[in-house]
Amino acid sequence: MEKAVHLSAKGGPEVPGEPTKTGTSMVDTAAAAVQSFAPINQIHQHLCAFHFYAYDMTRQVEAHHFCGHINEDMRQCLIYDGPEANARLIGLEYIVAEKLFMTLPDDEKKLWHTHEWEVKGGLLFMPGVPEAIQRQDLEKVVKTYGKAYHFWQVDLGHELPIGLPNIMMAVTRDRQLYPEMVKETEKRFGVSIEKEREARAYMTGPDHGIHPLANGGGKGIKLEVREVDIKPVESVPRVFV
Amino acid sequence: MALTGDEAKVPPGDPVTVSTRLIDAGTTIMQRRLPVREMNCHVSTFAIYGGDMSRQIETHHYVHRVNGEFLQCAVYASDRSNAPLIGIEYIISDRLYENLPNDEQKLWHSHAYEVKSGSWAYPRLPEVVATPELKNIAKTYGKFWCTWQIDRGDKLPMGAPELMMSPQGVGQGVLNPELVKIRDEKYNISTDELKHQRAEIAEPEWINPMADYWKQHGKCFVLDIGTVEMNRNAQFP
């Protein structure tokens, strides 16, 4: 049985591999100069929060979200295991306004988590941004729902992204997260969760309250792999919407 | 028939407001976003759903080279600023791939054909500049999870991730020429011409038959969403 390490302090495994050759890095330099990076340039903010596995709350990971607005009601985020340049891209998250969440089929809703307590509890913050400015945006985030996947189980010490994707959940009440992990994060980023909690007390979550089907509907969620025959070409109906 | 997902239709939602724009502008200045800035290459290529190989999509990979043998890519549906983020692909060297457990190897696809056939392209980058990297990529393996199926009209990301396959020269791995034509016209490139120019690039001596599992075994992998008891140390939710 692999043992999960929940501490957010870095010290995870090194990604194996030879250093980049000079010829290769020259390709990057040239590409960076002539290619266009419009979707990447859209990534405007860095949010730090915690995720746990949707079937195992005891496995908790510090998640650095780098998010861009696709429109006012939706953001899409790349999730890294740290804020450093060489951080590992471990997952992604979609964040939608309540009104979009409400349009999802019931079966889909359980895969999404609420952000109310993450925000109100002070457990989600924007490194390097003055709290007053953070709050202007977090007043919106507090009402949203998120769907997060991790593809790389760094908490198990995986050197490479092996295994299946995992649906992730976020904190919904006190005493779920390991206090020593949270403390260590506070120290590293110079933030006070307690103070922010007070400052954010005025905020209100989703207008219709937390949807009972969200957050797994109270159950754990685990993705399971199934081997299937590839469909023969002839039998495949081509449906394009 | 919309072969490429028309991302103009998705997602629903209001235009970004002035206040959001201002906050975004502020955080852009105040936050360093270091890992994001490491994405230094844009790759235009294609992918095929393992669960239904009649569905092929155009993809835009933004590549972060972590070291000489490992790349991590954010994959978007287009190169526009509002492009939907449709998944993540990891790329590893043949050496790292050979060390993976068998069950894991089944989830990865090879890149040799994608490179040699001209599908894998670097828009706006002269081919001669890209050649050293193409030689590397031809020997690598990729694992691509697609999380937003806009080609089937999903306005929001729905369901479980899909494991994607790479284009191949046989069977359902053969790309629809229409899809390639749309890409070629957009970037003013010729996939056929790239293919000829890349004749020089060596085929890998060995492509592990566990990769592109469907080719040898006629099987693919899909994910089901299972409901289980949560292992927890406190009440949830």
HADDOCK unambig.tbl for C-alpha pairs under 7 A between the chains (distance, minus, plus):
assign (segid A and resid 17 and name CA) (segid B and resid 67 and name CA) 6.02 0.50 0.50
assign (segid A and resid 17 and name CA) (segid B and resid 68 and name CA) 6.12 0.50 0.50
assign (segid A and resid 17 and name CA) (segid B and resid 69 and name CA) 4.85 0.50 0.50
assign (segid A and resid 17 and name CA) (segid B and resid 70 and name CA) 6.52 0.50 0.50
assign (segid A and resid 18 and name CA) (segid B and resid 67 and name CA) 6.25 0.50 0.50
assign (segid A and resid 18 and name CA) (segid B and resid 68 and name CA) 5.15 0.50 0.50
assign (segid A and resid 18 and name CA) (segid B and resid 69 and name CA) 6.04 0.50 0.50
assign (segid A and resid 19 and name CA) (segid B and resid 67 and name CA) 5.06 0.50 0.50
assign (segid A and resid 19 and name CA) (segid B and resid 68 and name CA) 4.97 0.50 0.50
assign (segid A and resid 20 and name CA) (segid B and resid 67 and name CA) 5.03 0.50 0.50
assign (segid A and resid 20 and name CA) (segid B and resid 68 and name CA) 3.84 0.50 0.50
assign (segid A and resid 21 and name CA) (segid B and resid 68 and name CA) 6.48 0.50 0.50
assign (segid A and resid 23 and name CA) (segid B and resid 132 and name CA) 6.93 0.50 0.50
assign (segid A and resid 24 and name CA) (segid B and resid 132 and name CA) 6.63 0.50 0.50
assign (segid A and resid 24 and name CA) (segid B and resid 133 and name CA) 5.87 0.50 0.50
assign (segid A and resid 27 and name CA) (segid B and resid 129 and name CA) 6.29 0.50 0.50
assign (segid A and resid 27 and name CA) (segid B and resid 130 and name CA) 6.17 0.50 0.50
assign (segid A and resid 27 and name CA) (segid B and resid 133 and name CA) 6.90 0.50 0.50
assign (segid A and resid 28 and name CA) (segid B and resid 40 and name CA) 5.51 0.50 0.50
assign (segid A and resid 28 and name CA) (segid B and resid 41 and name CA) 6.02 0.50 0.50
assign (segid A and resid 31 and name CA) (segid B and resid 40 and name CA) 6.43 0.50 0.50
assign (segid A and resid 31 and name CA) (segid B and resid 41 and name CA) 5.46 0.50 0.50
assign (segid A and resid 31 and name CA) (segid B and resid 125 and name CA) 6.16 0.50 0.50
assign (segid A and resid 32 and name CA) (segid B and resid 40 and name CA) 4.91 0.50 0.50
assign (segid A and resid 32 and name CA) (segid B and resid 41 and name CA) 6.12 0.50 0.50
assign (segid A and resid 34 and name CA) (segid B and resid 124 and name CA) 6.44 0.50 0.50
assign (segid A and resid 34 and name CA) (segid B and resid 125 and name CA) 6.57 0.50 0.50
assign (segid A and resid 35 and name CA) (segid B and resid 42 and name CA) 6.63 0.50 0.50
assign (segid A and resid 35 and name CA) (segid B and resid 123 and name CA) 6.65 0.50 0.50
assign (segid A and resid 35 and name CA) (segid B and resid 124 and name CA) 5.87 0.50 0.50
assign (segid A and resid 35 and name CA) (segid B and resid 125 and name CA) 6.79 0.50 0.50
assign (segid A and resid 38 and name CA) (segid B and resid 79 and name CA) 6.17 0.50 0.50
assign (segid A and resid 38 and name CA) (segid B and resid 80 and name CA) 5.60 0.50 0.50
assign (segid A and resid 38 and name CA) (segid B and resid 81 and name CA) 4.51 0.50 0.50
assign (segid A and resid 39 and name CA) (segid B and resid 79 and name CA) 6.17 0.50 0.50
assign (segid A and resid 39 and name CA) (segid B and resid 80 and name CA) 5.87 0.50 0.50
assign (segid A and resid 39 and name CA) (segid B and resid 81 and name CA) 4.32 0.50 0.50
assign (segid A and resid 39 and name CA) (segid B and resid 82 and name CA) 6.36 0.50 0.50
assign (segid A and resid 39 and name CA) (segid B and resid 83 and name CA) 5.98 0.50 0.50
assign (segid A and resid 42 and name CA) (segid B and resid 81 and name CA) 6.00 0.50 0.50
assign (segid A and resid 44 and name CA) (segid B and resid 24 and name CA) 5.39 0.50 0.50
assign (segid A and resid 44 and name CA) (segid B and resid 27 and name CA) 6.37 0.50 0.50
assign (segid A and resid 44 and name CA) (segid B and resid 28 and name CA) 5.07 0.50 0.50
assign (segid A and resid 45 and name CA) (segid B and resid 24 and name CA) 6.59 0.50 0.50
assign (segid A and resid 45 and name CA) (segid B and resid 27 and name CA) 5.63 0.50 0.50
assign (segid A and resid 45 and name CA) (segid B and resid 28 and name CA) 6.26 0.50 0.50
assign (segid A and resid 45 and name CA) (segid B and resid 31 and name CA) 6.84 0.50 0.50
assign (segid A and resid 46 and name CA) (segid B and resid 31 and name CA) 6.70 0.50 0.50
assign (segid A and resid 46 and name CA) (segid B and resid 33 and name CA) 6.50 0.50 0.50
assign (segid A and resid 55 and name CA) (segid B and resid 228 and name CA) 6.77 0.50 0.50
assign (segid A and resid 55 and name CA) (segid B and resid 229 and name CA) 6.87 0.50 0.50
assign (segid A and resid 55 and name CA) (segid B and resid 230 and name CA) 4.49 0.50 0.50
assign (segid A and resid 55 and name CA) (segid B and resid 231 and name CA) 6.07 0.50 0.50
assign (segid A and resid 56 and name CA) (segid B and resid 230 and name CA) 5.49 0.50 0.50
assign (segid A and resid 56 and name CA) (segid B and resid 231 and name CA) 4.47 0.50 0.50
assign (segid A and resid 56 and name CA) (segid B and resid 232 and name CA) 6.02 0.50 0.50
assign (segid A and resid 57 and name CA) (segid B and resid 231 and name CA) 5.92 0.50 0.50
assign (segid A and resid 57 and name CA) (segid B and resid 232 and name CA) 4.80 0.50 0.50
assign (segid A and resid 57 and name CA) (segid B and resid 233 and name CA) 6.77 0.50 0.50
assign (segid A and resid 58 and name CA) (segid B and resid 231 and name CA) 6.89 0.50 0.50
assign (segid A and resid 58 and name CA) (segid B and resid 232 and name CA) 5.85 0.50 0.50
assign (segid A and resid 58 and name CA) (segid B and resid 233 and name CA) 6.31 0.50 0.50
assign (segid A and resid 70 and name CA) (segid B and resid 82 and name CA) 5.16 0.50 0.50
assign (segid A and resid 71 and name CA) (segid B and resid 13 and name CA) 6.15 0.50 0.50
assign (segid A and resid 71 and name CA) (segid B and resid 14 and name CA) 6.14 0.50 0.50
assign (segid A and resid 71 and name CA) (segid B and resid 15 and name CA) 5.24 0.50 0.50
assign (segid A and resid 71 and name CA) (segid B and resid 16 and name CA) 5.01 0.50 0.50
assign (segid A and resid 72 and name CA) (segid B and resid 13 and name CA) 6.37 0.50 0.50
assign (segid A and resid 72 and name CA) (segid B and resid 14 and name CA) 5.28 0.50 0.50
assign (segid A and resid 72 and name CA) (segid B and resid 15 and name CA) 5.34 0.50 0.50
assign (segid A and resid 72 and name CA) (segid B and resid 16 and name CA) 4.06 0.50 0.50
assign (segid A and resid 72 and name CA) (segid B and resid 17 and name CA) 6.33 0.50 0.50
assign (segid A and resid 73 and name CA) (segid B and resid 13 and name CA) 5.09 0.50 0.50
assign (segid A and resid 73 and name CA) (segid B and resid 14 and name CA) 6.14 0.50 0.50
assign (segid A and resid 76 and name CA) (segid B and resid 85 and name CA) 6.72 0.50 0.50
assign (segid A and resid 83 and name CA) (segid B and resid 34 and name CA) 6.49 0.50 0.50
assign (segid A and resid 83 and name CA) (segid B and resid 35 and name CA) 6.73 0.50 0.50
assign (segid A and resid 84 and name CA) (segid B and resid 34 and name CA) 5.77 0.50 0.50
assign (segid A and resid 84 and name CA) (segid B and resid 35 and name CA) 5.98 0.50 0.50
assign (segid A and resid 85 and name CA) (segid B and resid 34 and name CA) 4.57 0.50 0.50
assign (segid A and resid 85 and name CA) (segid B and resid 35 and name CA) 4.08 0.50 0.50
assign (segid A and resid 85 and name CA) (segid B and resid 38 and name CA) 6.61 0.50 0.50
assign (segid A and resid 86 and name CA) (segid B and resid 35 and name CA) 6.10 0.50 0.50
assign (segid A and resid 86 and name CA) (segid B and resid 66 and name CA) 6.43 0.50 0.50
assign (segid A and resid 87 and name CA) (segid B and resid 35 and name CA) 6.08 0.50 0.50
assign (segid A and resid 89 and name CA) (segid B and resid 72 and name CA) 6.61 0.50 0.50
assign (segid A and resid 108 and name CA) (segid B and resid 158 and name CA) 6.50 0.50 0.50
assign (segid A and resid 108 and name CA) (segid B and resid 159 and name CA) 6.38 0.50 0.50
assign (segid A and resid 127 and name CA) (segid B and resid 31 and name CA) 6.95 0.50 0.50
assign (segid A and resid 128 and name CA) (segid B and resid 30 and name CA) 6.14 0.50 0.50
assign (segid A and resid 128 and name CA) (segid B and resid 31 and name CA) 5.87 0.50 0.50
assign (segid A and resid 129 and name CA) (segid B and resid 27 and name CA) 6.72 0.50 0.50
assign (segid A and resid 129 and name CA) (segid B and resid 30 and name CA) 6.18 0.50 0.50
assign (segid A and resid 162 and name CA) (segid B and resid 104 and name CA) 6.48 0.50 0.50
assign (segid A and resid 163 and name CA) (segid B and resid 104 and name CA) 6.49 0.50 0.50
assign (segid A and resid 172 and name CA) (segid B and resid 236 and name CA) 6.95 0.50 0.50
assign (segid A and resid 172 and name CA) (segid B and resid 237 and name CA) 5.51 0.50 0.50
assign (segid A and resid 175 and name CA) (segid B and resid 234 and name CA) 6.41 0.50 0.50
assign (segid A and resid 176 and name CA) (segid B and resid 233 and name CA) 6.56 0.50 0.50
assign (segid A and resid 176 and name CA) (segid B and resid 234 and name CA) 5.28 0.50 0.50
assign (segid A and resid 215 and name CA) (segid B and resid 237 and name CA) 6.40 0.50 0.50
assign (segid A and resid 218 and name CA) (segid B and resid 236 and name CA) 6.43 0.50 0.50
assign (segid A and resid 218 and name CA) (segid B and resid 237 and name CA) 6.05 0.50 0.50
assign (segid A and resid 219 and name CA) (segid B and resid 227 and name CA) 6.40 0.50 0.50
assign (segid A and resid 219 and name CA) (segid B and resid 228 and name CA) 6.25 0.50 0.50
assign (segid A and resid 219 and name CA) (segid B and resid 229 and name CA) 5.81 0.50 0.50
assign (segid A and resid 219 and name CA) (segid B and resid 230 and name CA) 6.04 0.50 0.50
assign (segid A and resid 220 and name CA) (segid B and resid 227 and name CA) 5.74 0.50 0.50
assign (segid A and resid 220 and name CA) (segid B and resid 228 and name CA) 4.82 0.50 0.50
assign (segid A and resid 220 and name CA) (segid B and resid 229 and name CA) 5.06 0.50 0.50
assign (segid A and resid 220 and name CA) (segid B and resid 230 and name CA) 4.11 0.50 0.50
assign (segid A and resid 221 and name CA) (segid B and resid 225 and name CA) 6.83 0.50 0.50
assign (segid A and resid 221 and name CA) (segid B and resid 226 and name CA) 5.68 0.50 0.50
assign (segid A and resid 221 and name CA) (segid B and resid 227 and name CA) 4.80 0.50 0.50
assign (segid A and resid 221 and name CA) (segid B and resid 228 and name CA) 5.81 0.50 0.50
assign (segid A and resid 222 and name CA) (segid B and resid 225 and name CA) 6.04 0.50 0.50
assign (segid A and resid 222 and name CA) (segid B and resid 226 and name CA) 5.04 0.50 0.50
assign (segid A and resid 222 and name CA) (segid B and resid 227 and name CA) 6.36 0.50 0.50
assign (segid A and resid 222 and name CA) (segid B and resid 228 and name CA) 6.88 0.50 0.50
assign (segid A and resid 223 and name CA) (segid B and resid 223 and name CA) 6.03 0.50 0.50
assign (segid A and resid 223 and name CA) (segid B and resid 224 and name CA) 5.58 0.50 0.50
assign (segid A and resid 223 and name CA) (segid B and resid 225 and name CA) 4.77 0.50 0.50
assign (segid A and resid 223 and name CA) (segid B and resid 226 and name CA) 5.75 0.50 0.50
assign (segid A and resid 224 and name CA) (segid B and resid 223 and name CA) 5.36 0.50 0.50
assign (segid A and resid 224 and name CA) (segid B and resid 224 and name CA) 5.10 0.50 0.50
assign (segid A and resid 224 and name CA) (segid B and resid 225 and name CA) 6.39 0.50 0.50
assign (segid A and resid 224 and name CA) (segid B and resid 226 and name CA) 6.52 0.50 0.50
assign (segid A and resid 225 and name CA) (segid B and resid 221 and name CA) 6.41 0.50 0.50
assign (segid A and resid 225 and name CA) (segid B and resid 222 and name CA) 5.74 0.50 0.50
assign (segid A and resid 225 and name CA) (segid B and resid 223 and name CA) 4.59 0.50 0.50
assign (segid A and resid 225 and name CA) (segid B and resid 224 and name CA) 6.30 0.50 0.50
assign (segid A and resid 226 and name CA) (segid B and resid 221 and name CA) 5.56 0.50 0.50
assign (segid A and resid 226 and name CA) (segid B and resid 222 and name CA) 5.33 0.50 0.50
assign (segid A and resid 226 and name CA) (segid B and resid 223 and name CA) 6.07 0.50 0.50
assign (segid A and resid 227 and name CA) (segid B and resid 219 and name CA) 6.36 0.50 0.50
assign (segid A and resid 227 and name CA) (segid B and resid 220 and name CA) 5.65 0.50 0.50
assign (segid A and resid 227 and name CA) (segid B and resid 221 and name CA) 4.65 0.50 0.50
assign (segid A and resid 227 and name CA) (segid B and resid 222 and name CA) 6.53 0.50 0.50
assign (segid A and resid 228 and name CA) (segid B and resid 219 and name CA) 5.45 0.50 0.50
assign (segid A and resid 228 and name CA) (segid B and resid 220 and name CA) 5.29 0.50 0.50
assign (segid A and resid 228 and name CA) (segid B and resid 221 and name CA) 5.99 0.50 0.50
assign (segid A and resid 229 and name CA) (segid B and resid 218 and name CA) 5.89 0.50 0.50
assign (segid A and resid 229 and name CA) (segid B and resid 219 and name CA) 4.50 0.50 0.50
assign (segid A and resid 229 and name CA) (segid B and resid 220 and name CA) 6.17 0.50 0.50
assign (segid A and resid 230 and name CA) (segid B and resid 218 and name CA) 5.67 0.50 0.50
assign (segid A and resid 230 and name CA) (segid B and resid 219 and name CA) 5.34 0.50 0.50
assign (segid A and resid 230 and name CA) (segid B and resid 220 and name CA) 5.94 0.50 0.50
assign (segid A and resid 231 and name CA) (segid B and resid 52 and name CA) 6.71 0.50 0.50
assign (segid A and resid 236 and name CA) (segid B and resid 54 and name CA) 6.90 0.50 0.50
assign (segid A and resid 240 and name CA) (segid B and resid 1 and name CA) 6.28 0.50 0.50
assign (segid A and resid 240 and name CA) (segid B and resid 2 and name CA) 6.26 0.50 0.50
assign (segid A and resid 240 and name CA) (segid B and resid 152 and name CA) 5.83 0.50 0.50
assign (segid A and resid 241 and name CA) (segid B and resid 152 and name CA) 5.68 0.50 0.50
assign (segid A and resid 241 and name CA) (segid B and resid 153 and name CA) 5.41 0.50 0.50
